[in-house]
């Protein structure tokens, strides 16, 4: 007989869903490892942007970043 946690991992592939680190300006969750663009205090998930939108953000000075959790907590 398998332990319930082992059955859940085999069935779902994970124990609990990842909690987003934060949300972008459109309300899209951004998880650890996701790429996003930041301009002033605005953040935009890369996967939700068209090539044209990325071009505009880069042209106005947005910086491409990778989401990471704060390890100082």
N, CA, C and O atoms as CSV, one atom per row, in Angstrom:
chain,resi,resn,atom,element,x,y,z
A,1,UNK,N,N,0.849,-1.190,0.000
A,1,UNK,CA,C,0.000,0.000,0.000
A,1,UNK,C,C,0.889,1.246,0.000
A,1,UNK,O,O,1.789,1.373,0.830
A,2,UNK,N,N,0.627,2.177,-0.950
A,2,UNK,CA,C,1.402,3.407,-1.042
A,2,UNK,C,C,0.926,4.434,-0.031
A,2,UNK,O,O,-0.241,4.466,0.358
A,3,UNK,N,N,1.857,5.261,0.375
A,3,UNK,CA,C,1.535,6.384,1.250
A,3,UNK,C,C,0.728,7.406,0.447
A,3,UNK,O,O,0.983,7.563,-0.747
A,4,UNK,N,N,-0.242,8.111,1.057
A,4,UNK,CA,C,-1.060,9.081,0.319
A,4,UNK,C,C,-0.252,10.199,-0.354
A,4,UNK,O,O,-0.632,10.678,-1.423
A,5,UNK,N,N,0.850,10.610,0.259
A,5,UNK,CA,C,1.687,11.656,-0.331
A,5,UNK,C,C,2.359,11.135,-1.599
A,5,UNK,O,O,2.468,11.862,-2.587
A,6,UNK,N,N,2.806,9.888,-1.578
A,6,UNK,CA,C,3.431,9.290,-2.763
A,6,UNK,C,C,2.402,9.158,-3.882
A,6,UNK,O,O,2.714,9.434,-5.041
A,7,UNK,N,N,1.189,8.741,-3.553
A,7,UNK,CA,C,0.134,8.637,-4.573
A,7,UNK,C,C,-0.166,10.001,-5.192
A,7,UNK,O,O,-0.354,10.109,-6.404
A,8,UNK,N,N,-0.212,11.047,-4.352
A,8,UNK,CA,C,-0.485,12.393,-4.858
A,8,UNK,C,C,0.625,12.851,-5.789
A,8,UNK,O,O,0.352,13.429,-6.841
A,9,UNK,N,N,1.883,12.597,-5.410
A,9,UNK,CA,C,3.000,13.003,-6.268
A,9,UNK,C,C,2.972,12.239,-7.594
A,9,UNK,O,O,3.234,12.821,-8.646
A,10,UNK,N,N,2.664,10.965,-7.552
A,10,UNK,CA,C,2.587,10.183,-8.786
A,10,UNK,C,C,1.433,10.661,-9.670
A,10,UNK,O,O,1.552,10.693,-10.895
A,11,UNK,N,N,0.337,11.024,-9.049
A,11,UNK,CA,C,-0.845,11.462,-9.795
A,11,UNK,C,C,-0.665,12.876,-10.350
A,11,UNK,O,O,-0.949,13.120,-11.523
A,12,UNK,N,N,-0.192,13.813,-9.512
A,12,UNK,CA,C,-0.145,15.229,-9.890
A,12,UNK,C,C,1.235,15.697,-10.343
A,12,UNK,O,O,1.343,16.690,-11.063
A,13,UNK,N,N,2.281,15.002,-9.936
A,13,UNK,CA,C,3.636,15.413,-10.299
A,13,UNK,C,C,4.239,16.413,-9.332
A,13,UNK,O,O,5.395,16.803,-9.494
A,14,UNK,N,N,3.485,16.836,-8.333
A,14,UNK,CA,C,3.973,17.785,-7.335
A,14,UNK,C,C,3.102,17.660,-6.093
A,14,UNK,O,O,2.015,17.084,-6.140
A,15,UNK,N,N,3.587,18.205,-4.981
A,15,UNK,CA,C,2.793,18.170,-3.754
A,15,UNK,C,C,1.783,19.304,-3.710
A,15,UNK,O,O,0.585,19.066,-3.554
A,16,UNK,N,N,2.244,20.503,-3.844
A,16,UNK,CA,C,1.386,21.683,-3.795
A,16,UNK,C,C,1.716,22.577,-4.974
A,16,UNK,O,O,2.866,22.620,-5.411
A,17,UNK,N,N,0.740,23.284,-5.494
A,17,UNK,CA,C,1.047,24.201,-6.590
A,17,UNK,C,C,1.959,25.330,-6.118
A,17,UNK,O,O,1.881,25.774,-4.973
A,18,UNK,N,N,2.823,25.785,-7.023
A,18,UNK,CA,C,3.711,26.907,-6.700
A,18,UNK,C,C,2.898,28.157,-6.432
A,18,UNK,O,O,1.983,28.488,-7.186
A,19,UNK,N,N,3.232,28.841,-5.369
A,19,UNK,CA,C,2.615,30.134,-5.101
A,19,UNK,C,C,3.365,31.178,-5.914
A,19,UNK,O,O,4.594,31.138,-5.978
A,20,UNK,N,N,2.650,32.115,-6.540
A,20,UNK,CA,C,3.353,33.157,-7.289
A,20,UNK,C,C,4.172,34.038,-6.353
A,20,UNK,O,O,3.797,34.269,-5.204
A,21,UNK,N,N,5.299,34.524,-6.870
A,21,UNK,CA,C,6.141,35.432,-6.091
A,21,UNK,C,C,5.476,36.807,-6.056
A,21,UNK,O,O,5.470,37.478,-5.024
A,22,UNK,N,N,4.911,37.220,-7.205
A,22,UNK,CA,C,4.138,38.463,-7.291
A,22,UNK,C,C,3.297,38.413,-8.559
A,22,UNK,O,O,3.354,37.442,-9.313
A,23,UNK,N,N,2.526,39.453,-8.787
A,23,UNK,CA,C,1.684,39.553,-9.973
A,23,UNK,C,C,2.139,40.732,-10.825
A,23,UNK,O,O,2.588,41.753,-10.303
A,24,UNK,N,N,2.016,40.579,-12.154
A,24,UNK,CA,C,2.394,41.691,-13.015
A,24,UNK,C,C,1.264,42.723,-13.067
A,24,UNK,O,O,0.246,42.575,-12.390
A,25,UNK,N,N,1.453,43.764,-13.874
A,25,UNK,CA,C,0.475,44.850,-13.936
A,25,UNK,C,C,-0.865,44.429,-14.540
A,25,UNK,O,O,-1.857,45.141,-14.392
A,26,UNK,N,N,-0.904,43.282,-15.218
A,26,UNK,CA,C,-2.149,42.778,-15.782
A,26,UNK,C,C,-2.808,41.748,-14.868
A,26,UNK,O,O,-3.848,41.189,-15.215
A,27,UNK,N,N,-2.211,41.494,-13.704
A,27,UNK,CA,C,-2.759,40.521,-12.763
A,27,UNK,C,C,-2.316,39.097,-13.022
A,27,UNK,O,O,-2.855,38.166,-12.424
A,28,UNK,N,N,-1.342,38.908,-13.906
A,28,UNK,CA,C,-0.841,37.574,-14.219
A,28,UNK,C,C,0.170,37.148,-13.154
A,28,UNK,O,O,1.083,37.911,-12.840
A,29,UNK,N,N,0.023,35.940,-12.591
A,29,UNK,CA,C,0.988,35.504,-11.579
A,29,UNK,C,C,2.372,35.271,-12.189
A,29,UNK,O,O,2.499,34.712,-13.279
A,30,UNK,N,N,3.392,35.703,-11.476
A,30,UNK,CA,C,4.775,35.478,-11.888
A,30,UNK,C,C,5.419,34.577,-10.853
A,30,UNK,O,O,5.481,34.905,-9.668
A,31,UNK,N,N,5.907,33.409,-11.336
A,31,UNK,CA,C,6.513,32.405,-10.462
A,31,UNK,C,C,8.027,32.456,-10.570
A,31,UNK,O,O,8.582,33.056,-11.490
A,32,UNK,N,N,8.671,31.826,-9.628
A,32,UNK,CA,C,10.126,31.745,-9.615
A,32,UNK,C,C,10.619,31.157,-10.938
A,32,UNK,O,O,10.125,30.123,-11.387
A,33,UNK,N,N,11.594,31.822,-11.557
A,33,UNK,CA,C,12.159,31.372,-12.821
A,33,UNK,C,C,11.512,31.992,-14.055
A,33,UNK,O,O,12.047,31.861,-15.156
A,34,UNK,N,N,10.365,32.669,-13.894
A,34,UNK,CA,C,9.711,33.321,-15.026
A,34,UNK,C,C,10.492,34.571,-15.441
A,34,UNK,O,O,11.057,35.274,-14.603
A,35,UNK,N,N,10.508,34.830,-16.742
A,35,UNK,CA,C,11.120,36.057,-17.246
A,35,UNK,C,C,10.053,37.140,-17.321
A,35,UNK,O,O,8.913,36.884,-17.709
A,36,UNK,N,N,10.444,38.366,-16.940
A,36,UNK,CA,C,9.524,39.490,-17.012
A,36,UNK,C,C,10.313,40.753,-17.325
A,36,UNK,O,O,11.535,40.794,-17.183
A,37,UNK,N,N,9.593,41.775,-17.753
A,37,UNK,CA,C,10.204,43.074,-18.026
A,37,UNK,C,C,9.753,44.041,-16.948
A,37,UNK,O,O,8.598,44.026,-16.523
A,38,UNK,N,N,10.688,44.889,-16.509
A,38,UNK,CA,C,10.381,45.871,-15.476
A,38,UNK,C,C,10.717,47.259,-15.991
A,38,UNK,O,O,11.809,47.502,-16.505
A,39,UNK,N,N,9.761,48.164,-15.846
A,39,UNK,CA,C,9.944,49.556,-16.225
A,39,UNK,C,C,9.366,50.405,-15.113
A,39,UNK,O,O,8.178,50.303,-14.809
A,40,UNK,N,N,10.198,51.249,-14.497
A,40,UNK,CA,C,9.818,51.991,-13.292
A,40,UNK,C,C,9.315,50.979,-12.267
A,40,UNK,O,O,10.057,50.065,-11.905
A,41,UNK,N,N,8.103,51.111,-11.799
A,41,UNK,CA,C,7.550,50.148,-10.836
A,41,UNK,C,C,6.567,49.189,-11.495
A,41,UNK,O,O,5.758,48.566,-10.807
A,42,UNK,N,N,6.626,49.063,-12.811
A,42,UNK,CA,C,5.702,48.214,-13.554
A,42,UNK,C,C,6.409,46.944,-14.016
A,42,UNK,O,O,7.548,46.982,-14.481
A,43,UNK,N,N,5.703,45.810,-13.876
A,43,UNK,CA,C,6.264,44.511,-14.263
A,43,UNK,C,C,5.313,43.826,-15.237
A,43,UNK,O,O,4.094,43.876,-15.076
A,44,UNK,N,N,5.901,43.174,-16.267
A,44,UNK,CA,C,5.113,42.512,-17.297
A,44,UNK,C,C,5.717,41.147,-17.592
A,44,UNK,O,O,6.888,41.046,-17.958
A,45,UNK,N,N,4.912,40.089,-17.432
A,45,UNK,CA,C,5.366,38.734,-17.712
A,45,UNK,C,C,5.688,38.603,-19.195
A,45,UNK,O,O,4.869,38.959,-20.042
A,46,UNK,N,N,6.875,38.096,-19.512
A,46,UNK,CA,C,7.324,37.991,-20.904
A,46,UNK,C,C,6.398,37.110,-21.736
A,46,UNK,O,O,6.107,37.434,-22.887
A,47,UNK,N,N,5.931,35.999,-21.167
A,47,UNK,CA,C,5.087,35.062,-21.914
A,47,UNK,C,C,3.766,35.677,-22.348
A,47,UNK,O,O,3.146,35.192,-23.295
A,48,UNK,N,N,3.321,36.731,-21.681
A,48,UNK,CA,C,2.055,37.354,-22.027
A,48,UNK,C,C,2.178,38.514,-22.991
A,48,UNK,O,O,1.186,39.182,-23.283
A,49,UNK,N,N,3.383,38.768,-23.492
A,49,UNK,CA,C,3.620,39.921,-24.357
A,49,UNK,C,C,3.898,39.496,-25.793
A,49,UNK,O,O,4.516,38.459,-26.037
A,50,UNK,N,N,3.442,40.298,-26.729
A,50,UNK,CA,C,3.764,40.065,-28.140
A,50,UNK,C,C,5.183,40.576,-28.408
A,50,UNK,O,O,5.761,41.288,-27.587
A,51,UNK,N,N,5.723,40.211,-29.540
A,51,UNK,CA,C,7.043,40.697,-29.928
A,51,UNK,C,C,7.078,42.212,-30.048
A,51,UNK,O,O,8.069,42.844,-29.684
A,52,UNK,N,N,5.992,42.798,-30.561
A,52,UNK,CA,C,5.916,44.256,-30.673
A,52,UNK,C,C,5.926,44.920,-29.297
A,52,UNK,O,O,6.605,45.926,-29.092
A,53,UNK,N,N,5.169,44.352,-28.357
A,53,UNK,CA,C,5.118,44.916,-27.011
A,53,UNK,C,C,6.487,44.845,-26.340
A,53,UNK,O,O,6.903,45.787,-25.665
A,54,UNK,N,N,7.180,43.734,-26.526
A,54,UNK,CA,C,8.532,43.599,-25.964
A,54,UNK,C,C,9.452,44.640,-26.583
A,54,UNK,O,O,10.244,45.264,-25.878
A,55,UNK,N,N,9.355,44.835,-27.898
A,55,UNK,CA,C,10.173,45.839,-28.570
A,55,UNK,C,C,9.945,47.230,-28.025
A,55,UNK,O,O,10.896,47.986,-27.828
A,56,UNK,N,N,8.692,47.577,-27.779
A,56,UNK,CA,C,8.372,48.898,-27.226
A,56,UNK,C,C,8.943,49.028,-25.818
A,56,UNK,O,O,9.549,50.047,-25.486
A,57,UNK,N,N,8.752,48.002,-24.988
A,57,UNK,CA,C,9.265,48.060,-23.618
A,57,UNK,C,C,10.784,48.227,-23.601
A,57,UNK,O,O,11.312,49.027,-22.829
A,58,UNK,N,N,11.479,47.482,-24.441
A,58,UNK,CA,C,12.943,47.583,-24.489
A,58,UNK,C,C,13.357,48.979,-24.962
A,58,UNK,O,O,14.304,49.566,-24.438
A,59,UNK,N,N,12.644,49.495,-25.946
A,59,UNK,CA,C,12.989,50.816,-26.493
A,59,UNK,C,C,12.818,51.930,-25.461
A,59,UNK,O,O,13.581,52.896,-25.466
A,60,UNK,N,N,11.830,51.806,-24.580
A,60,UNK,CA,C,11.632,52.845,-23.567
A,60,UNK,C,C,12.468,52.607,-22.305
A,60,UNK,O,O,12.400,53.382,-21.350
A,61,UNK,N,N,13.262,51.519,-22.312
A,61,UNK,CA,C,14.191,51.315,-21.206
A,61,UNK,C,C,13.836,50.234,-20.206
A,61,UNK,O,O,14.446,50.155,-19.140
A,62,UNK,N,N,12.861,49.399,-20.531
A,62,UNK,CA,C,12.521,48.299,-19.612
A,62,UNK,C,C,13.676,47.309,-19.545
A,62,UNK,O,O,14.404,47.115,-20.519
A,63,UNK,N,N,13.828,46.695,-18.396
A,63,UNK,CA,C,14.907,45.737,-18.160
A,63,UNK,C,C,14.310,44.341,-18.033
A,63,UNK,O,O,13.338,44.134,-17.307
A,64,UNK,N,N,14.907,43.381,-18.752
A,64,UNK,CA,C,14.472,41.990,-18.671
A,64,UNK,C,C,15.078,41.365,-17.419
A,64,UNK,O,O,16.277,41.495,-17.173
A,65,UNK,N,N,14.245,40.686,-16.628
A,65,UNK,CA,C,14.692,40.059,-15.389
A,65,UNK,C,C,14.132,38.650,-15.283
A,65,UNK,O,O,13.214,38.276,-16.012
A,66,UNK,N,N,14.695,37.876,-14.369
A,66,UNK,CA,C,14.197,36.539,-14.052
A,66,UNK,C,C,13.744,36.563,-12.600
A,66,UNK,O,O,14.482,37.006,-11.720
A,67,UNK,N,N,12.547,36.093,-12.356
A,67,UNK,CA,C,11.967,36.127,-11.018
A,67,UNK,C,C,12.693,35.153,-10.088
A,67,UNK,O,O,12.948,34.003,-10.448
A,68,UNK,N,N,13.016,35.625,-8.904
A,68,UNK,CA,C,13.647,34.794,-7.868
A,68,UNK,C,C,13.036,35.167,-6.518
A,68,UNK,O,O,12.671,36.317,-6.274
A,69,UNK,N,N,12.938,34.183,-5.669
A,69,UNK,CA,C,12.442,34.449,-4.308
A,69,UNK,C,C,13.528,35.094,-3.476
A,69,UNK,O,O,14.715,34.832,-3.668
A,70,UNK,N,N,13.107,35.947,-2.544
A,70,UNK,CA,C,14.041,36.576,-1.624
A,70,UNK,C,C,14.482,35.532,-0.600
A,70,UNK,O,O,13.665,35.018,0.163
A,71,UNK,N,N,15.777,35.225,-0.591
A,71,UNK,CA,C,16.281,34.181,0.305
A,71,UNK,C,C,16.673,34.713,1.664
A,71,UNK,O,O,17.119,33.943,2.514
A,72,UNK,N,N,16.519,36.032,1.901
A,72,UNK,CA,C,16.894,36.621,3.187
A,72,UNK,C,C,15.800,36.479,4.239
A,72,UNK,O,O,16.007,36.847,5.396
A,73,UNK,N,N,14.653,35.959,3.861
A,73,UNK,CA,C,13.527,35.894,4.814
A,73,UNK,C,C,13.665,34.736,5.756
A,73,UNK,O,O,12.808,34.536,6.617
